[in-house]
Amino acid sequence: MLVTTPMEAALNIVIDPSTPSILTDDMLIASLKKRGPLTIEALASESGMSWAQMFSAVDRLSRAGTVSLRRIGSAYQVAYYQTAQS
């Protein structure tokens, strides 16, 4: 089911929450493995993706237990969980 908010409709953007972006997730994980913990803003800037795309990927990956979030001041830092299989 596609979800379209009034803002997305105005911007001609449609988000399909049932279809995670593997490319975005892989880019996020690669950045965290390479550079260590980063803010969502830094991840978005490094990847060239929007803050919303990066936030969505962080949300998916944090729910799956792949990354963790830690509040630092007014920002959130994202860290990759290193597992024995990685």
HELIX and SHEET records of a PDB file:
HELIX    1   1 PRO A    6  LEU A   11  1                                   6    
HELIX    2   2 ILE A   22  ARG A   35  1                                  14    
HELIX    3   3 ILE A   40  SER A   47  1                                   8    
HELIX    4   4 TRP A   51  ARG A   63  1                                  13    
SHEET    1   A 3 LEU A  38  THR A  39  0                                        
SHEET    2   A 3 ALA A  75  TYR A  80 -1                                        
SHEET    3   A 3 VAL A  67  ILE A  72 -1                                        
END                                                                             
